[in-house]
Each structure stands twice: as C-alpha cells, then as structure tokens.
Amino acid sequence: MRARAMRGVLTAALAVCLLAACAPVAPSSSPSATRQPSSSAVSPSPTPPPDPAADAVARMSVTEQAASVVMGHISGTDSAALRAYMRSAPQGAAFGGFILMGGNIGADAAQVRAVTDALTLDAALPPLIAIDEEGGVVTRLPWDDLPGGRGLQALDPAQTEQVFAQRAALIAETGADVNFGIVADVPADASSFIASRALGTDPESASSRVTSAVSGEKGVVLSTLKHFPGHGAAPGDSHHSIPATSMTMQQWRAGAARPFVAGIEAGAELLMFGHLAYTAVDPAPASLSKRWHEIARDELGFDGVMITDDLGMLSGSGIAEYGDPVANAVTALQAGNDMVLMIAGSTAETAPQMVTGIVDAVGDGRLSAARLRDAAEHVMRLRMQVAERR
C-alpha cells in the first residue's frame, strides 16, 4: 500500500510540472526584481562598543592629557604637601601617577596608606601609584622579608607564584596599585649588574618564573615587566651610563626576548623600557626608540601601558644629548611610551615642567595630538581598572 501511494504522489507531481512547463512565463512586474542589491541595501557595520577611556580623555584638555601621562615623585609623608604636588601641573591639572620611594615609606602599612590616600585626589579616578618592590636587593617596604632575585632563582615556579602573591598582598595593604617588581632580564653571567635581581639565569628559567610572578600578582596589583628589551645583554649599569650591546634581532628573539614574551602572554599590564642601546636594532636607548616600541606593540602584541625607566637616570648618564629631562619626556612619548617616569635629580618643579614641555611640543607639532591622546587613553584604562578594584 505504501508503494502504490507513493507512485500516485509522484504521478500527480509530474503532471503539475508538465502543465507548468507549457504555461507562458509572465514578464517581471518590476525590472529591479532580478537586479543585485545595491550597496545601500547592505547591512550597516555594527556600531563599535563605547570606549569609556577614550571618552574620558576626549573631555580632557591637552594640559590635562599631558599631566595624566607623567609619573612623578617628591619625598616626604606630609599629606598636604603630597596633595598639592599631585595638583601642581599647569592649570591645576593632576598627574596620572606617582612612585613611592624610601622617603614616602613609614613604619608600617597604615602609615604608607595615609600617603597613598593623600595622593588620591579622586577616588573614582585614582592615579597609578607605583612601587619598586622586587624583594631582596630592591625592597622599599622594610617588612617585606620575602625572597627576591637570587633567592627566587632557587625556587620552582609554583613557589615563585606564592611569593609574588604574598608580596602583592603586602603592596595592596599600602594602597599602591602598581608593582615595578618583575625583573625579566636574563643576565649574561653571574657578574652582570642585573644578575642579583633577575628571576632566572637563562631564558627558560626566567620565562617560567616571570609567568609565575605575573600570575601571583594578578587581580591584586598591576604587574610590570622590566627592563625591556633586556638589561642582561647590555653590560654596565643604566643608572650611570647607557649600556650597549651589538646583539642582533635574531639573537634577541632566541634569548633575551623570551621572558618578556612569557610575561606579556601571562597578562602583565605594564612594560618598562630600559635605557639600553641595542645598536644592531637602533642606536638610541630603547626608552627613546620608536623601533623598540613598534616591536613591543605590533610584534609581541603588548597592549598595556609602556612606561620609561626613570628619565633621571638618562639625564644623569653624562651624555649631553640626554641631559634635559623635559626633552627626554617629549622624545619618549614620540617614540611610543604611554607614561614617563621621573625620579632621580627631580624637584617639585620637574614634573610640572615636563607637562609644559609636552603641551608645547603638541602646540608646535613635534608631538602629534593623536599620539598624546593614545598615550593618555592607555593610562586611563589602567586607572579605570584600578578604580573598579577598589
């Protein structure tokens, strides 16, 4: 029965098809019926999501943008003096960052918290308050007795992560939100200036511990990798000179680059550029090199805040070309840095002078308004991230 019924259906369908084939085809009632849709009929591209950081920066004056990309420093713990300093840029603009040094550190976390509270003029948009808390040789908090540098080189990655998690908690108690504490350099040998501070003695061990360090700090403080593109390959101390190496790009990728790549992939939020000259890539110090910033952003995929090492070190190198910290700040932004750091040799007037110099550079075209805006947006995103955590 099922077969006969199916044959009946097929016969009826064939008859309908034959009748349709014999019927004349009516002309289209609209010439456009067979036309391809015009470009105006194509669905519009989706509207990009709003960017709160870009919107906030767009509402800022050039002076406010310039102040927001400066991380300065004065010594002391007086709350009134610290608040006045943070608002001392031209037109009352507020600096976007401050670095805590020994002169800002009291006897315990509560005393340091009073300092960071004074530095925070607007709780809804706090500045980036940084500290060099590596442990070991470089320790700002006297009560931080956790290992750093060589002490960590003897630990496995899991232990390293635990140490950085504990250190991040100590920093967070003070109200600081950025740690300049992850030394991703690979020392050339045990006599290297950076050997006692590095997390590993070779690219592999350094990479694994850098990854662990970032993981340990994640969600508590913002992590910084330093000193890009690597201090270990360049002999000498960048506090007093500009160490140089003839290492090629191929050699760099195979060795010194690896811990930085690992840290970037782990999610580090800041990348600090050292005053180091890789002459085969660019004769200029990496902190002032556009090429090295392109490598970090475009080739390594780093999308966080790129910050200079202390520009006071550069101006104190004895090289006349780099003697002016204000000019160095402008050049650093031109190169691609999002934030400029000034400590050594600075006074209460240095950071405001840098802001004036940046504004003047935008005014006469040496620094494009778009580059300053891009830098300010990168900094703003991190400041908003800090505000969300508080």
N, C-alpha and C positions, 0 to 999 in steps of 0.2 A: 504493500500500500504506500509506503513512504517513497519508493522509487517511482511509482506511477504519478504520485502527486508532484514530485519534483519535476518530472518530464512535462507535466501540464504547465507548471510555472514558467519553465524555460521556453515552451512554445508560445505562450502569451507574451513574454518579454520580447521574443524575436519578432512577433507581429507588430508590436509597438514600434520597434526600431525600424522596420521596413516602412511603416507609414510615415515616420518622422523623416526618413531619408528622401521620400518622394515629395515632401511638402516644400514649398518655396521658402527661401531664407529671407526674412523681413530685414530691411535695412535698419541700421542702428539709428535710434531716435536722437542720439547725441554724438557728435563727432569726437567728443572727449572721452567716450566710453572706452575706447581702445588705446588711448594715449597713456604713456608712462606718467606717473605722478610727478608734478613739478617739484622743484627744490623747496618751494614754500610749503608743500604738504608733508615734508619730512618732519618727524617729531623733533622738537627742540631738545638741545642737550640739557641734562638735568642741572639745576642750579647748584653750584658748589656750596657745601655747608658753610655756615658762618665761621669766621676765624676771630674769636674774642681778642686774641693778642694783636692781630693786625688792626682790628677796630680800635683798640685802646691806644695803640701807637699813632694811628691816624689822627686821633684827637689831641696829640701832644704837639707842642711847638718844637722847632728844631733844637732850641736850647734844652728843652726837657728830654728830647731824644738823646742828645749828646750827653747829658748828665746821667742818663739811665745806663749808658754803656761803660761808665767809669767805676772801677772798684778802687777806692782809696783807703787811706789809713791815717789815723793820728793815735798817739799813745795816750793812755790815761783811762780812768774809770768814772770820771765825773759825768753824770747823766746830762746835765745842762750843756756842757761843752760838746758832748757827743751828738746831742740832738741838733745843736747849732751847726756843727760841722756837716751833718748829713743834708742840711738845707743851705749850704754856703755857696752853691753854684750860682752863676749869674741868674738874675730874675727869680731868685728863690727856688730854683729847680732842685730836686732831690737826687742824690746819687743812687745808682741802681745797686751798688754793692759796697761792702766793707770787709776788710780782712782783719781778723783778730790776731794780734801778736802778743809777745810776752807782757808788754806794758798794759794790756787790756785784761789780763787774767788775774782774778782774785784768788782767795784761799780755797774756794770750793765752787761747785757748780752754781749754787744760788747767787753768788757774787757775780759770776760771769753772766748769768741770766739777767741780772739787773743792767748790765752793759748792753746786751743784745736787745732788751726791751727798750732801752733809750734810743738805740739805733733804728728801731722800727717805728717810723713816723705814722704809718698807715697799716693797721693790721690786715686790711683787705688786700693790700698790695705790698707785702714785706720786701725789703731788699734781700739780695743774696749775701748772706753773712758767712764768710768762709774762714777756715782754719787749716793750718798745716799740721795735721795730726797723723803722722806716719807711724809713730811709735819708735822706740829705740833712739837713734841719733837725733831725729827731729820729733820732739814732743813738746807741745805747748801746754798741755794740761798735766800738772805735776802728779796728779793722782792716777794718771794712765800708766800702769805698770805692765801693760800687755806687750808682748814682743812685737818687734818691727824689723824690717830689713833682714840682717843676718840671722836674727832669731827665728824669723819666719821661714828662711831658706831650709831649715831643718825639719819643718813641719810638713805634713801632707796637705793636699788641697782642702780636705774636709776640715782639718784643724784650722787652716788659714781662714776659711769662711767663718768659723766660730769666733776667731779673734776679731775679724772685721765687724761682725755683728755686735759683739760686745763693745768695741770701740765706737761704732756708730751710735749705740745707746748712750755712751758717755757724752758724746758730742751733742746729741739731741737734748740732753738734760740742760745744756748751757744755752740753748736757743739758737745755736749756729745750725745752718742747714746745708752747707757745702763742705765737703772734706777734700782738701788738696792732698790726699794721702796715699794714692795708689801709684807707686813708682814702677812704671812699665819698662824702664830701661834695662838693657842687657849689657852688663859690664864686660869689657874686652878681657879683663883679667882681674885678679884679686887686688891689684894695686890701683885700680881705677877709682877716681873720685867718687863715683856713684855706687861702688861695689857694696859698701856697708848699708846702703839704703834700698837696694834693688830687691825684688821679691824672688828672683831666680838668678842662677849663674849661667844659664843658657836659654835659648829661645823657647824650648819645650817646657822647662820647669817654670820659667817666668810666665808663660802664657797660661798655664793651668792655675797658678796662684793668682794671677790678675783676674781671671774669670771668677775664682772663688771670692776674691776681695769685693768685686762688684756685687756678687750675689749676696754677700754678707751685709753690705750697706743698703741694699735695695729696699725702698719704701721707708727708710729711716732718715738717711741723709743723701744728698746728691753726690754721686761719685765723680772723681776727676782722674783722668789718666795723664801722667806726666813722665818725661818731658819730650813730647813729640818733636821730631821723628826718632828720638833716641839719644840719650846722653852717653851711653856706654861706648858707642863707636867713635866718639869725638873726645880725645884725651884733653885734660885740663878742667878747670873749674869755671863755670859760666858766671860765677859771682864776681870774677875779677878779669875775665877775658871772654873772647868768643871762640870756644873750642871748634876746631875744624877737622873734617875728615874728607878723604877723596873717595870714600865708599860709593860704588855705583848703585844705580837704582835696582839692578838685578840682585846685587849682594844684599841691599837693604831689604828687599822683599823676602829673601830667603831666610833672613835672620832677625834683625832689629825690629822689623815691622810686625812680626807675628804676635807679640804680646799686646800691641795696640789694636790689632785686628781682633784678637780674642776679647779684649775689653769692650770694644765697640759692639761686637756681636752680643756680648753679655748685657748691654744696655747702659753703659756709662753715659752720664748726662753732660759732662764737660770734658774737653780735651785741651790740655795746656801745652802751648808751643814754647819750646826752649830756644834760648839764644845760641843756637848751634848751626854751624855752616857746613852743609853737605855740598862741597864745591862742585861735584860732578852733576848735581841737580840744579843748584842755584848758589852763586857766591854769597848772596845775602843771608843773614841769620834766618832760620826757619820762622821765627816770630814775625819777621817783616817780609816774608817770601810769599808772593801770590801763588807760585807754583806749588808749594807745600800745602797751602790751604785748598787748592784745587784737588790735590791728591787725597786729602782727608775727606773732603765733601763729596767729590764726584767719583773717586775710585774706591775709596774704602766705605763710602756710604754713611759717614757720620753726619747726623742731622741735629746734634745738640749745640751747645754753646762752645765756640772756640775762643779761648782766652789766652792772653800772653802770660809768660812768666813775668816776674817783676821787672818793669821797664827801668827801674832804678839801677838794676844790675847792668842793663845795656848801656845806660848813660854813664855808668861808672867803669866801663870797660877800658877807658883810656883812648878809645878811638874817637877822634874829633867828629867824624861823620854822625856818630850816635850820641853826641853829648847833650842834646836838647830833648828832655823827656816829652815836651809838648809836641815837637816834630815827630818823635818816635810814635806817639799815640796816633797821630794822623796817618802815618805810614802803615802802622799796624792795622788800622781799620781799612785802609785802601787794599791791603794785602788779603783781607778776608776775616780778620778777627772780629768777633762779636762783642768782646769786652776787653778793656785794657786795665792792667793791674799796676799800681804804683805804690811802692813801699820805701825802698832804700833811698835816703837822701831827700825825701819829700818833707814838706812842711804843710801847715794847714792851708797854704795858698796854692800848693802844687796842683791838686785835683781840680779846683775851680779854674786855674789857668789852662788846664788840659781841655776843659769844656769849652772855654772861649776859643782855644785853638781849633777845636773840631768844628765849631759853628763858623768860624772864619773860613775854614777850608771848604765847607759846603757853600758858603757865600761866594767864594771866588772860583769854584769849580774844581778844585784839587781833589775833593771828596764828593762823590755824587750823593745827592739826596736819597736816591734809591738804595745805595749801599748802607748809609746810616740807618735808614728805615728798616732794612733787612736785619741789620745787627740788633737794633732795638727790639724787633719782633722776636728774635731768638731769645734774648734776655727776658723779655716779657713773658714768654711761655713758661720759662722756668720759675719766674716769680709767681705766676698764677698757680703753678703746680705746688709750690711751697705753701701758698695761701690755702689751697684745698686740703693739705695735710694737717694744718693747724686746727 
